[in-house]
Each structure stands twice: as C-alpha cells, then as structure tokens.
Amino acid sequence: MTIGTTDPRWDEVARVLVDYSTGVKKNDNVLLIMREAETVVAARAVSKLCIDRGAHVQTLFYSTVFQRDLLTRGSNDQIRQIPQVWKFAMEWADVCIDLRGARNLNEFSGIAPEKVSLLRKAEGVISALRTTRTRWTLLRIPNESFAQQAGKSTEEIESFF
C-alpha cells in the first residue's frame, strides 16, 4: 500500500469518522493518531477530509515495536514516564481520531507483566485526557493479523470491514 493511492471505501470510512463520529468543524484542532504503518491510507483519507472541513490536523505515529524497545531496554523510570508530547497533543486537541493497526498481537511476549503494567499506567493518563477533553473515536484497521484471527483472507476481512 502506498501513500498516494487509496481505495475509495476509505473516503467513506473517513466521512463516518470525521462527520458522524466526531463532528469535525472549521478551526477544530484534530489529533490524528496512526498506530502501525498499515493505517497510513485511512489516515490520509481522514486528514484530507479534516482539512476540507477547515480543521487544523496534527498526526502522530506510534508502533508496538517502539513500545517493545522501551519495555526491553528501558528502566522502570523510563517506562513509567508519561509521554509529554502526547499529553500536550491531547490538551491541544478538540478532536482525537485514533487509527489502530496490529501487526503482531504477541509483540509483548516474553516481557514481564510488571513492566507492561507500568507502561499501561503511563498511557492511561493520556487515555483519560482523550476521553475527558476531546470528541474522540478509535478505529481498528483491518489487516493481515486480524484476517488470520478471523480465519479469513486479508481481502475478505477488508471487504467485510
């Protein structure tokens, strides 16, 4: 999948997220979160529509591979650190549209549950800001991992979605 091409069905998904789910309007500050690379086509459709609506869009990218690096290499102090850039972004945003992929549902395999708990607690501060300060929506983007879980082909799961 390339950034320059898009399935027109993503434009329809964008309309649901922007117009129905969050009601993006002129001068809204929209935080668009891409979690995993496979969300790029959907994110681009959402971003373009938000711009067309007159909103100000900022995009953040994150991946579980970065979280795994933090969990396997970082100290407990590093892991429990509240991500200040994300905190500022949530405080800035009127709207948060969070697009989530999942390349490997077992990315945290072999990591001590106590470390994962520290990370989730820090992330919880950001989640609380999202739910109390923004009009928000979260969407899981269909991909190979979800298709495998469903016992379907990637094309079948995308069409179903």
C-alpha positions in Angstrom: 0.0 0.0 0.0 1.4 3.4 -0.9 0.5 6.8 0.5 -0.5 8.1 -2.9 -3.2 5.5 -3.6 -6.4 4.9 -1.8 -9.4 2.6 -2.1 -12.5 4.9 -2.3 -14.0 2.9 0.6 -11.5 4.7 2.9 -13.1 8.0 1.9 -16.4 6.7 3.2 -14.8 5.5 6.4 -13.3 9.0 6.7 -16.7 10.6 6.3 -18.1 8.4 9.1 -15.2 9.2 11.5 -15.0 13.0 10.7 -18.6 13.9 10.1 -20.6 11.4 12.2 -18.3 10.1 15.0 -16.5 13.4 15.9 -18.3 16.2 14.1 -15.1 17.9 12.9 -15.8 21.5 12.1 -13.8 24.6 10.9 -10.9 25.6 13.3 -11.1 22.4 15.3 -7.7 21.1 16.4 -7.6 17.4 15.2 -5.1 15.0 16.6 -4.8 12.1 14.2 -3.0 9.1 15.7 -1.6 6.4 13.4 -0.7 3.2 15.3 1.2 1.0 12.9 2.1 1.6 9.3 -0.9 0.0 7.8 -3.1 2.9 9.0 -1.5 5.3 6.6 -4.1 5.1 3.8 -7.0 5.6 6.2 -5.1 8.4 8.0 -4.6 10.2 4.7 -8.3 10.0 3.8 -9.2 11.3 7.3 -6.6 14.1 7.2 -7.7 15.3 3.7 -11.4 15.4 4.9 -10.5 17.3 8.1 -8.5 19.8 6.0 -11.5 20.2 3.7 -13.7 20.9 6.8 -11.3 23.7 7.8 -9.7 21.9 10.7 -6.1 22.0 11.9 -4.6 18.5 11.7 -1.6 17.1 13.5 -0.5 13.5 13.0 1.4 11.3 15.5 2.7 7.8 14.6 3.4 5.0 17.1 4.0 1.3 16.9 4.1 -1.6 19.4 7.7 -2.2 18.2 8.7 1.1 19.8 6.9 0.1 22.9 8.7 -3.3 22.9 12.0 -1.5 22.6 11.1 0.7 25.6 10.0 -2.4 27.6 13.0 -4.5 26.8 15.7 -1.8 27.0 14.3 0.9 29.3 14.5 1.4 33.0 11.3 1.4 35.1 11.7 5.1 35.4 11.7 5.4 31.6 8.8 3.1 31.2 6.6 4.9 33.7 7.3 8.3 32.2 4.1 10.0 31.0 4.7 10.8 27.3 4.7 14.6 27.5 4.3 15.2 23.8 1.2 13.0 23.7 -0.1 14.8 26.8 0.4 18.2 25.2 -1.2 17.0 22.0 -4.3 15.8 23.9 -4.5 19.1 25.7 -4.3 20.9 22.4 -6.9 18.7 20.6 -10.6 19.3 20.3 -10.9 16.0 18.4 -8.9 12.8 18.5 -9.1 10.2 15.8 -7.1 7.1 16.7 -6.4 4.6 14.0 -5.1 1.3 15.2 -3.4 -1.5 13.4 -1.9 -4.6 14.9 1.0 -6.2 13.1 1.7 -8.8 15.8 -0.7 -9.4 18.6 2.0 -11.1 20.6 4.5 -8.2 20.4 4.9 -8.2 24.2 5.6 -11.9 24.5 8.4 -12.6 27.0 8.1 -9.2 28.7 7.5 -9.1 32.5 3.8 -8.2 33.2 5.0 -5.7 35.8 6.8 -3.7 33.0 3.8 -3.8 30.8 1.7 -2.6 33.7 4.0 0.4 34.2 3.6 1.3 30.5 -0.2 0.9 30.6 -0.4 3.2 33.7 1.5 6.0 32.0 -0.6 5.6 28.8 -3.7 5.7 31.0 -3.1 9.3 31.8 -3.2 10.1 28.0 -6.4 7.9 27.6 -8.1 9.8 30.4 -7.3 13.1 28.7 -8.6 11.8 25.4 -11.9 10.8 26.9 -12.4 13.9 29.0 -11.1 16.6 26.8 -11.8 15.6 23.2 -14.5 14.4 20.9 -12.9 11.1 20.0 -13.1 7.9 18.1 -11.0 4.9 17.8 -10.9 2.5 14.8 -9.1 -0.8 14.4 -7.9 -1.0 10.8 -8.3 -4.5 9.2 -5.0 -6.1 8.2 -3.3 -9.5 7.9 -3.2 -10.1 11.6 -7.0 -9.6 12.0 -7.7 -11.7 9.0 -5.6 -14.5 10.4 -7.5 -14.3 13.7 -10.8 -14.5 11.9 -9.7 -17.4 9.6 -10.2 -15.2 6.5 -8.1 -13.8 3.7 -6.9 -10.2 4.0 -9.2 -9.3 1.1 -12.2 -10.9 2.8 -11.7 -9.1 6.1 -11.2 -5.8 4.3 -14.4 -6.3 2.3 -16.3 -7.3 5.4 -15.0 -4.3 7.2 
